[in-house]
Amino acid sequence: MATQSDTQSDPSSDVLVRLRSALPSLQPAEHRVAEVVLNDPAGAAGLSITELAHQAGTSVATVARFSRSTGFGGYPQLRLALAAGAARERALSAPSRRPPEDLNADSPLADVVNTIIHHEVRALQETAEHLDLTALQSAIDVVAASRRTDVIGMGASGGVARDFAAKLHRSGRIAFCWEDFHAAATAAALAGPGGVFIGISHSGETVDTIEPMRLAGERGATTIAITNFPSSTVASLADIVLTTVARETVFRSGATASRTAQLAVIDILFVGVARTQLTQTTDALSRTFDAVDSRRSANRRGQRRTPRSADGAPRSASGLQ
């Protein structure tokens, strides 16, 4: 989380990103304040502290506490940052108007297209802007040097975990993906120094990811978290934290903008690892591609063969003998 001095030196800097990241760690009353602010940053910036407290159904003291707990000196600084952040959001919205945050059954198809693309693009932009390059380099170094990498993810994050493990495997590295708690816990119990355990969780609060991460860390493996919330439980268990910046809408199955941001991070991580041994990685990728392509070529050749009947006799083009 940004420090108070950082926030005051540039009040427009990533205020909305920071507020979203802080959501899991907020008390219920503070969470209501955050919801009001995030639903309409420009509108909230125009409210007095009393008016904001009324809209959030809480007290002035809670709004003041919320301002401080999210890194601001007080409510006046938060209002200034919100105004600047809202202006930045408007400038970055595309094409000429911001699409609706959520969709309903009556939304025009054009709104569906604009909303999905808007959130996907913003997830990638903001993830790139806020990715900690020092943490990223540390993750690259430990994965490149690891004797084995285990990647765990449940639900939609499982697909991302599977993709990363497959990339590492095809580049000649020992890597496994676990999408089941029992399998992940077993792998964690066998982990140790020299190994890397990566937990992918948008919320950072997936129990089936938390427990294997905890166990792997206790066994001496280096743990890496890829999550949207740096204050989450998964992040607290990790030696290295890589954060995504994605906004879930009403269709928040975890398979929309959050997955796009996660895929971008694992692609960046993979390319970073690949560059540490570029010749060997290129050779391994080439050999594995050729192995798969040879099977495709054989299938294509088989499909071009003359069709035959059940007794082996060739069929004519019409299918008649």
N, C-alpha and C positions, 0 to 999 in steps of 0.2 A: 504494500500500500504506500502511496506517496506520503512523504512527510509533510508536516504543516508548513515548513518553510518553502518546500517545493510548490505547494498549492498556492501560497501567497505570492510567490515570485512570478507565477504564470497562472492566474485564476481560471483561464479558459482551458487549461491543459487537461484533457481526458477526464473531466469531471463526471460525465455521464458513465463512462467506462468504470471509473472508480466506484461510483455509487452502486452500479450493478454488481460489481465484484464483492462489495461489502454486504450484500443482502443476506447471505447465510449466517453471518455473525451478528446481525442486528437483533435487538430485543423486539418482541411483537409490536409494541407501540412505535418504536423507531422504524420498523418495517413498514408500517402504515404511512409514515411520513415519506419514506423512500418511494412508495408506490405512487403517491400523489405527485411527487417531484418528477419521477421518471415518466409518468403518463403525460405530463404537460410541463416540460422544463421552462418554456418561455412564460407560461401562465404562472407557474410557481415563483419565478423570479420577480413578478410584479406584486406578490402578496406580502403583507406584513407578517411578522412572526406569529401574531395572534390569529390572523386569517388562515395561515397555513396550518396552525394547530387545530383550528376549528374544522377545516376540510379533512384533516387526518383523524379527527375524533380523538385528539389527545391534548396534552398540556403544552404551554409555552416552554416549560422546563424541558420537556422531552424533545422539542424541536431544537432547543439550544444544545442539548446533549447529543442529538443526532448530528448537528453541525460539527461539533468537536470530534465525535467518534469517527467521522468520515474524513478527518484531516484538515478541518478549517478552524480558524481562530474563533469564529462565531458566526451567527446567522448573516450579518452583513456581507462577510466574505463569501459565504455560500451563495447568496443571492447574486452577487457579481459574477461568480463563476458560472452559475446557471444561465444567466443572460448571455454570456459569451459562448457557453457550450451550445445553447439553443441556436444562436446565430451560425455557429459552425455547422451544426446539423442541417440547417436550411441550405447553407451553401453547398454542402456535399450531397444533398438529396437529388435524385435523378428520376426522370428527365427534367421536368419542369415543375413538378409538385411531388410532395412526399406521399407515397402510397399509404393506405390505412395500416395501422399497427396490426389489427386482426381482421379476419375475414368472416363473413357469414354466408348463409345460403343465398342471399340476394345480391352478393357482390358480383359485379360484371367480371367476365373472364379476363378483361384487360387489367383489372385490379389484382386478380390472382397472379398474373404474370409479373406485374410491376412490384407487387409486395414480395414475392419469392426472390426475384432477382435483386431487389433493393437490399434485402437482409443478407443474402448470400455475398454480395459484393462488399457490403459494409463489414461483414464478419471477416472477410479476407483483409480488407484495408486496415481495420483496427487491430487485428491480430498481428499484422506486420509492424504496425506502428508501436505496439506495446510489448512485443516479444523481447525478453531479456537476452541480449546477445552473449553476455557473460555466462549465463546459465546454459544457453544453447551450446556454446563452445565446450563447456564442461560435460554436457550430455554426449556430444559428439566424441569427445576424448574417451569417456568411459565405455561407450558402446564399441568404439573401434578397438579398444584394448581388451574387451571382455572375452572370457573363454566361452561364454554362453549368455544369450539374452532371452529372457522370458517376458512375454507381453500379455497382459490380461486386460479384458474389457468385457462388460456385460451389456446385453441388449444392442442398441445401435453402436455403442462404442466397441462392441466385439468385432464388428465388420472392419473398423479402423485398425484394431489390434491385429486382426488376421492379415490385413493388407501390409502392415509394417513387417510382421514376421516373415511373410512371403518374400518381400523385397530383400530382407537380410539373408534369408535362406538362398535365394537365387544368386546373391552376390558372393556366395561361398562361406557365409558365416553360420554358426550354429544358433538357431533361433526357433522358439516355439511360441505358439499362441494358445491361450487358455480362455475359454468362454464359459466354463462351468466351474462353480465354486470348489467342488471336491477336487477337480483336476488342478485348479490353481493353487489350492492349499497344499496339495501333495508336492507340486513343484516348488512351492515356497519352503516347505519343510526340508527339501533337499538342496536348497540354495546355500551359497556360502561365499566367502571372499573370492573376488575375481569374477563373480557373476553379476549380471545386471537384471533387475526386475523393474518393469515399466507398467504402471497402472494408468489406464485411460478412463476417465470418468468426467463427464460434463459437469455434474453437480459437485463432484468430489465427496459425495456422501453415500455412495453405493456400498452397502455393507459387504456384499460378496467380493468387492474389490479392496475394501479397507483391510479386512482381516488377513488375506494373503500378503498384502503390502507390509503390514505390521510384522508378520512372521518372517518374511524374507529379510527385512531390515534387522531383526533380531538374530538371524542366522549369519549376518555379515555381508549380505549382498548390497551392492549400491542400488538405491531405489530412486526412480524417476517418476514424477507425476505429470500427466498432461491433463489439465483441468481448466475450467472457466473461472474457478473461484480460488484465488491464492490463499484465502483464509479457511478453506475447507479441511476436513479431516484427512483426506487423501494427501493433500498438499503438506499438512503438518507432519506426515509420516515419511515424506520423501527427502532424500539428500539433495535432489535437484528438482525444481519446479518449472515447468514450461506452461505458460498460461495462454489460453485462447480468449478471444473476445467475440462472443456470439450472443444474439438476442433471440430468445425463444418467444414465439407468439402463441396464440391460443392452440395451434396445432403443434404442441411442444413435445412430440414423441422423442425428441433427441435425435431425430434423423434428418433435420433440415439444416439450418445455418450452423448449428453446433458441429455437426459431422463434417461439413465443408471446412470449417476452421481446423478441426482435428486432423483431417487429411492433409491440409496444407502444412501443418507443423511436422507431421511424420515424414512428409516428402522432403521438407527442408532438412530434417534430422538425417534422413537416409542419404541424401546427396552429400551432406557434410561428412558422414562416415565414409561414403564411397571415395571421396577425394583424398582420404588419408592413405589409401592404398589403391590408387587409380588404375594402375596397370593390371594388378591382380583382380580387382573388381570388374574391370572391363572384360577381361578374359573369361571370368566366371559367368557374367551375364551373357556373353556371346555363346558360350558352350551350352548354357541352359536354354537359351533361345533356340539354338540349332536343334537341341534334343526335342523340344516341343514342336518345332516347325517340321521336323522329319515325320512326326506322327500325323500332322495335318496333311503333309504332302502325300503320305501313304493313303490316308482316307480319301483324298481327292482322286488319286489314281484308282482306288477301288470303286469309287462312284462312277468312273468313266468306263469300267469294264462292261462287256455285253451282258445285259440282263439275261438270267436263265430261269427256267421253270423249276418246279419242285424236284423233277427227276434229273435236272442238270442240263437239259437240252436248251440251246439258245432260243430266245424269244425274238420275234420280229419287232420292228418299231411300233407296230400296232398292238403288240402284246399277244398276238396269235402265233401259234407254232406253225 
